[in-house]
Amino acid sequence: MTDRFGRTIDYIRISVTDRCNLRCRYCMPEDGVPMLEHEDILRFEEIVAFMRVAVSEGIVKVRLTGGEPLHRPGIVDLVRMLLAVPGLQDLSLTTNGILLPQFAGQLKAAGLKRVNIGLPSLDPAVYAHLTLLSSLDTALAGLKAAVDTGFSPIKLNVVVLRGVNDDLAPYLDLTRRLPVEVRFIEYMPIGPLGEDNCLVPAAELRRKLEALAPLEPADKPRGNGPAQEYRRIPGAPGTVAIIAPVTEHFCRTCNRLRLVADGHLRLCLFGADEIDIKPALRPVVNEEALRALLVWAMQQKPECMPATASDYGRAMGSIGG
């Protein structure tokens, strides 16, 4: 599919649940958000029905998100069902890693090949402060499970907050030991911490990395992410990169849509506009109506995030990133 600005849209992020087993301060308010009712969340069969149409229209890459996708019962079955959709080329999953010791082997056996793990700090006290409901040891057990299971690539997402977790050195040390791709991400104002008081701009992140160790260019890994300038310490198995959605936004090359857990297509992460696809799925699937909604989405997808965006419609934890 091509939108009205000539961008090829071939990638979709699917939030399978709005529930999460953490309360990360940059993602969700400490007291949480109102949860969707069970009947308001798309069933697996509905997600697969939508994807059959979407794949036929050219969306061939999928990332499963949440909330925490491993928190939804039957998630391994959904992986298996999606990988059976003819023409789907790539399926990945973003997780906080807490449940990976339980699910990594099952997910790999179902056909999943790669994962992203949110790991906001390698300092136990800071990790506990940021996530509220877990420990660093639990998260590292999830990372170990991903490595031992053979997922590749394994990407570590680090939302950097000024004065909180902006010490990047421990992550560089981690890349010396493990074949992981650490991606330092600018804090986005969709989160609950405010507009820009926490933001560490990409240019500053680059300076911090360059001051810590000599870095050489590294090949951009498989995947569809917006990370740029992959670098590595010479001889290290892992890499680092920066994602700059705020100061160096990548709207010009955006190739994605988002399907929220309640069945709304979100056209831009920074915009509140959404299209409800549930009427084309319930009470029965209407493939032509789904196809028409995807065409409409291509006509409505904005060229770029609004310069003064302030109404994002949903919290980050409800969108799925």
Protein Blocks (a to p, Z undefined) as FASTA:
>chain_A
ZZfkopacfbdcddfbfbdfbdcfklbcfklpadddfklpccfklmmmmmmmmmmnopab
dcddedjfklpghklmmmmmmmmpghiabdcdddehlmmmmmmmmmmmnopabdcdddfb
fcfklmmmmnopacfklmmmmmmmmmmnopacddddddddehilmcfklmmmmmmmpccd
dddddddfkbmnbjklmpccfklmmmmmmmmpccddddddedjbfbehiacdehiabdcd
dddfklmccklmgcbdcddfkopacfbfkbcbdcdfklmmbcbdcfklmmmmmmmmmmmm
cfbdcfkbcbgoiafklnnZZ
